[in-house]
Amino acid sequence: MESTIFDKDFFEKLNTLKMSLTMRLNQGMSGVRKSGAKGTSVEFSDFREYMLGDDIRRIDWNAYGRTDKLYIKQFMEEKEGIFQIFIDTSKSMLYGKIPKSTMALQVAGALSYIILNNLDRVYINEMKENSVIRGKGVTGASAFPHILNDLSRMNFDGKTTLNKTILSRPVRTGGVSIIISDFLDAEGIEEAVKYLAYKKQTIVLIQILAKEELQIDYEGTVNIQDVETGERVKITMSNTVIKAYKEQLNNLQKSLKNLTKKYGASYIFMQSDESLIQAMLHGFSGILRGK
């Protein structure tokens, strides 16, 4: 899998993704991620009025000379961001001439590259059946080949219940959780999003669908098979059936957008045959920005 997904072209695309994270995190160890928590690092943040018990060494005497009031200097505490990337490895992700799984793995790889180069920590979580196969948390650019090895070994098969898999993974308070899936799960994902929001995670849902799922051009009677359950259904494709299907798909995307608004999360849509660079720059424009 590595030779076809993480090839020379993939690495060339990475070199064009000159983006840095703009999320301000409250979780992690000392690193280069700037947190909203106030600490004692060397980068100045703000002033506040002196209170009894404050360290007098942090009084800004220049401000006192101008205002005749005591002010304390506040600084930004340096933090290492903790990122959890959850990847749906159900068999439905293999669908499409260019499978959804290809885009999922490349996006996960590109995000890991950005995260590691920002000296943050990333965990790759493989969602399979009703549980999560958790990767080891790694940091630093030198760990990137290990991430690619883990991604390359992923096997897309069976069925994944998104709520159960994510709820099975203990998550520390604070950090970022990115869920990559087609979200074609009848049970939805609200319970998982609710859990992550309770854990004060910055939540990003990345929905990937294949071109063939978006542009239906079948005619006549066809046998449709659920790739996860193996169940077969005979359907006569008509304008009415296609319209109903598109309405269902549109409702799914609306529900995901409403869910992210409800819990303060972000929703990103990608098409599996889309350019990785276009998908990343467009999809993450509100979360990532170029330096």
Salt bridges, closest charged atoms under 4 A:
ASP9 OD2 - LYS13 NZ 3.04
GLU43 OE1 - LYS34 NZ 3.75
ASP54 OD2 - ARG48 NH1 2.85
ASP55 OD2 - ARG57 NH2 2.89
ASP60 OD2 - LYS73 NZ 3.72
GLU77 OE2 - LYS79 NZ 3.13
GLU80 OE1 - ARG121 NE 3.33
ASP120 OD2 - ARG33 NH2 2.56
GLU126 OE2 - LYS128 NZ 3.65
ASP150 OD1 - ARG153 NH2 2.48
ASP182 OD2 - LYS100 NZ 2.85
GLU190 OE2 - LYS262 NZ 2.74
GLU213 OE2 - LYS100 NZ 2.88
